[in-house]
């Protein structure tokens, strides 16, 4: 049996963020900023994904730090709404930053990995995203993030 070729190192950059499902975005922001000392880097509403979200960071200059993404549902039937109903607040996904989401998706599909979307969708701040099916990632929802031009 032939071993598949490795994904080129330059396609995966780092851990981009950890997504936390929360029922109340403002309350979660207050906790993470006032108690833990993080700061809000970006906040937006993503109607397509059915979430209101905030990206938090440490603010360390020049650091390649992963961020925290707080996700609150806009409606109960959204993915985050269903997650909260099923599992309660907590860790929802781990996101990897990639340089070329199309190339990464192609390689993963060639290896039999299921992705949730046929084509990448719009994510936070104009990024392009897709997700690896949790059953193909040992129970973890993995998000692939190609940052938008604004990063």
C-alpha positions as CSV (number, residue, x, y, z in Angstrom):
1,X,0.0,0.0,0.0
2,X,1.4,3.4,-1.0
3,X,1.8,6.0,1.7
4,X,0.1,9.3,0.7
5,X,2.3,12.3,0.1
6,X,2.6,14.7,3.0
7,X,0.7,18.0,3.0
8,X,3.4,20.6,2.2
9,X,4.6,22.3,5.3
10,X,3.9,25.7,3.9
11,X,0.1,25.0,3.8
12,X,-0.4,24.7,7.5
13,X,0.8,27.8,9.5
14,X,-0.3,27.4,13.1
15,X,-3.2,27.1,15.5
16,X,-5.4,30.0,14.5
17,X,-8.0,30.0,17.3
18,X,-10.0,27.9,19.7
19,X,-13.8,28.4,19.4
20,X,-15.9,28.5,22.5
21,X,-19.7,28.2,22.3
22,X,-21.4,30.6,24.8
23,X,-25.0,31.5,25.4
24,X,-24.4,35.2,26.1
25,X,-21.6,36.9,24.1
26,X,-21.5,40.1,26.2
27,X,-21.2,38.1,29.4
28,X,-18.5,35.9,27.9
29,X,-16.6,39.0,26.7
30,X,-16.8,40.6,30.2
31,X,-15.3,37.4,31.8
32,X,-12.5,37.0,29.3
33,X,-11.5,40.7,29.3
34,X,-12.2,41.8,32.9
35,X,-11.2,38.5,34.7
36,X,-8.6,36.9,32.3
37,X,-7.2,40.0,30.8
38,X,-7.8,39.2,27.1
39,X,-8.9,42.0,24.7
40,X,-11.4,42.1,22.0
41,X,-9.7,42.2,18.6
42,X,-12.8,41.9,16.4
43,X,-16.5,41.5,16.8
44,X,-19.1,40.8,14.1
45,X,-22.4,39.1,13.3
46,X,-22.3,36.3,10.7
47,X,-25.9,35.8,9.5
48,X,-24.8,32.9,7.2
49,X,-23.3,30.9,10.1
50,X,-26.0,32.1,12.5
51,X,-23.6,33.5,15.1
52,X,-22.5,36.6,16.8
53,X,-18.8,36.3,17.5
54,X,-15.8,38.0,19.0
55,X,-12.2,37.3,18.5
56,X,-10.0,37.8,21.6
57,X,-6.2,38.1,21.8
58,X,-3.5,38.9,24.3
59,X,-2.3,41.9,22.3
60,X,1.3,40.9,22.5
61,X,3.1,42.7,19.7
62,X,4.6,40.5,17.0
63,X,3.5,37.3,18.7
64,X,2.0,34.5,16.6
65,X,-0.6,33.7,19.4
66,X,-3.7,31.7,18.8
67,X,-6.9,33.6,19.6
68,X,-10.1,32.8,21.4
69,X,-13.3,32.9,19.4
70,X,-16.5,33.4,21.4
71,X,-19.5,32.2,19.5
72,X,-23.1,32.9,20.5
73,X,-26.1,31.7,18.5
74,X,-28.4,34.1,16.6
75,X,-31.1,31.5,16.5
76,X,-31.6,28.1,18.2
77,X,-31.4,26.1,15.0
78,X,-27.9,27.4,14.1
79,X,-24.9,25.1,14.5
80,X,-23.9,26.9,17.7
81,X,-27.5,26.9,19.0
82,X,-27.7,23.1,18.5
83,X,-24.3,22.6,20.1
84,X,-25.3,24.6,23.2
85,X,-28.5,22.6,23.4
86,X,-26.7,19.3,23.1
87,X,-23.5,19.9,25.0
88,X,-23.8,23.2,26.9
89,X,-21.2,26.0,26.8
90,X,-17.6,25.0,26.1
91,X,-15.0,24.1,23.6
92,X,-16.7,23.8,20.2
93,X,-13.8,23.7,17.7
94,X,-10.1,23.9,17.1
95,X,-9.0,26.0,14.1
96,X,-5.8,25.6,12.0
97,X,-4.6,28.5,9.9
98,X,-3.7,27.5,6.3
99,X,-2.1,29.4,3.5
100,X,-4.2,27.9,0.7
101,X,-7.6,26.4,1.8
102,X,-8.4,25.1,-1.6
103,X,-5.1,23.1,-1.7
104,X,-5.6,21.7,1.8
105,X,-9.2,20.7,1.0
106,X,-8.1,18.9,-2.1
107,X,-5.3,17.0,-0.3
108,X,-7.7,16.0,2.6
109,X,-10.4,14.8,0.2
110,X,-7.8,12.8,-1.7
111,X,-7.1,11.1,1.6
112,X,-10.7,10.2,2.2
113,X,-11.4,13.0,4.8
114,X,-14.9,14.4,4.7
115,X,-15.3,18.2,4.8
116,X,-18.5,19.9,5.9
117,X,-18.7,22.2,2.9
118,X,-18.2,21.5,-0.8
119,X,-16.6,24.9,-1.2
120,X,-15.0,27.2,1.5
121,X,-17.4,29.7,3.1
122,X,-16.9,33.2,4.5
123,X,-15.7,33.2,8.0
124,X,-14.6,35.9,10.5
125,X,-13.2,39.2,9.0
126,X,-13.4,38.0,5.4
127,X,-11.5,34.7,6.0
128,X,-12.3,31.6,4.0
129,X,-13.2,28.5,6.1
130,X,-14.1,24.9,5.9
131,X,-14.5,22.1,8.6
132,X,-13.2,18.6,8.8
133,X,-16.0,16.2,9.9
134,X,-15.5,15.3,13.6
135,X,-15.8,11.6,12.8
136,X,-12.7,11.9,10.5
137,X,-10.7,13.9,13.1
138,X,-11.0,11.6,16.1
139,X,-14.0,13.4,17.5
140,X,-12.7,17.0,17.2
141,X,-14.4,19.6,14.9
142,X,-11.4,21.0,13.0
143,X,-11.8,24.3,11.3
144,X,-9.5,25.3,8.4
145,X,-8.9,29.1,8.1
146,X,-7.4,31.0,5.3
147,X,-7.2,34.6,6.6
148,X,-8.8,37.4,4.7
149,X,-6.9,40.4,3.2
150,X,-7.7,42.4,6.4
151,X,-5.4,40.4,8.7
